[in-house]
Amino acid sequence: MARYVFITGGVVSSLGKGLASAALGALLQARGYRVRLRKLDPYLNVDPGTMSPYEHGEVFVTDDGAETDLDLGHYERFTGRPCTRQDNVTTGRLYLDILTRERRGEYLGATIQVIPHVTNAIKDFVLSGNEDADFVLVEIGGTVGDIEGQPFLEAIRQLGQELPRNHAVFLHLTLLPYIPSAGELKTKPTQHSVAELRSIGIQPHILLCRTDRPIPVEERRKLSLFCNVRETAVIEARDVSSIYDVPVAYHAEGLDDEVLAAFGIEGSPQPDITRWQEIAERVKNPEGEVTIAIVGKYTGLKDAYKSLIESLIHGGISNRVKVNIDWIESEIFEREDPAPFLEHVNGILVPGGFGQRGAEGKIKAVTFAREHNVPYFGICFGMQMAVIETARALAGIANANSTEFGPTDEPVVGLMTEWSRGNSLETRSSEGDLGGTMRLGAYKAVLDGTSRVAGIYGANEISERHRHRYEVNLAYRERLEAAGLHFSGLSPDGLLPEIIERADHPWFVGVQFHPELKSRPFAPHPLFSSFVAAAVKQSRLV
């Protein structure tokens, strides 16, 4: 039977529960255990799919088409285990399911209440589908004390009583702030946070304490005494230079040993963390560096591009270089010449996005990359802007545009109305709901065997994750290919364009999917490895 680690957060948000969960999962995995990670989000949205990137950050898409929290990206990158829609749930989704069942009469006239109906739904979600796991790590979003998080905390409290003895461990991630005027780390916020947990019946077994400096012995003793945990269970989680240092650092502090001890597990083999040490070494000691410009719409919040950032780091790891990212808000190119911003970079990446704001600036970034032979990588919206740029500048279609921005005489990019998913036909309309209605999840693509991307992948058929509502219009294919833009990847039925590239350019590739969602530190995505390699080559020409 699976054992459960429930991970809560206190004092402040954004302490890194997702990263801590992923690192612990990696350490248990390195000991030979099978792990599964799940995220409980207290917000009322059914999923983050319709939320602004500035509200929520990146939307991480799974193979089965779920729009989920960005922490699932950490889970996948650190453990290599693909997540599914059953690894993330929100209050909104739980209530939607419960109310749908109530409308159908499935509760036989009972009064629907938070306890037991909502808490039972949470428990059912946590416990289901874990037959192949030795450990299930369950992260509860938000901070202890949040009103919206109370049903989740009550549900895991109940599970702590209902699961067999030594099958539930509570880990609390907290902050030890340093007060310069006092010259010391303060433990009182953590004491209050743990007191809040204990007031609802949860006694943490382990404290994982975020700090920017070592925790003095006396402060450890104080936390142990007032929080009712063993002194060895006060784990220092000091700031590190790279997230890929975290598993090694946590193991050195004894986190995985303490978790196993809390379960009463003895004699477990020590984890083989060699590969994590090798990754950390490559990140710390690169043999060179390149600069990649990300010309985006949400650059004010880097978490909006979390997987993208990590994928570029992975591309750097595979090429033994450091990737410096130059963040550029695309709107600035609608007012100013792109040259001063881009002439020093070794590669230009235009990522996904929605809406007209900043689109013309992205098109100008494409023009600069094409005319100056700078490696260009367009992802989703970035591919569409590359196609529109070619249509306008080289194919003589001056009014080329996307119907996403309004009616146009030349809909080079248009709304998708139907597409195949397995043996079924998906259909959409412009009047439909926004949530969950895009082309979501893993779809296959067939590559031209003579193309650059086929060589990069080393395959003629691939599967990648999608998240988009608009597609390049293949009615323009002949005119675009005459202008040098080759459609090198298509859906298996040949109806949907997946990849474009230019043969007359050092490295110019656009993809309709999101390759960053499948990149891992130990298995960098081939497109990112190749893009960074092209940037390295370009840096030597400057």
Buried (B, 14 or more C-beta within 10 A) or exposed (E): EBBBBBBBBBBEEEBBBBBBBBBBBBBBBBBEBBBBBBBBBBBEBBBBBBBEBEEBBBBBBBBBBBBBBBBBBBBBBBBEBBBBBBBBBBBBBBBEBBEEBBEEEEEEEEEEEEEBBBBEBBBEBBBEBBEEBBBBBBBBBBBBBBEBBBBBBBBBBBBBEEBEEEBBBBBBBBBBBEEEEEEBBBBEBBBBBBBBBEEEEBBBBBBBBBBEEEBEEEBBEBBBEBBEBEEEBBBBBBEEEEBBBBBBBBBEBBBBBBBBBBBEBEEBEEBEBEEBBBBBEBBEEBEEBBBBBBBBBBBEBBBBBBBBBBBBBBBBBBBEBBBBBBEBBBBBBBEEEBEEBBEEBBBBBBBBBBEEEBBBBBBBBBBBBBEBBBBBBBBBBBBBBBBBBBBBBBBEBEEBBBBBBEEBEBBBBBBBEEBBEEEEEBEBEEEEEEBEBBBBBBBEBBBBEEBBBBEBBEEEEBEBBBBBBBBBBBEBBEBBBEBBBBBBBBBEEEEBBBBBBBEEBBBBBBBBBBBBBBBBBEEBBBBBBBBBBBBBBBBEEE
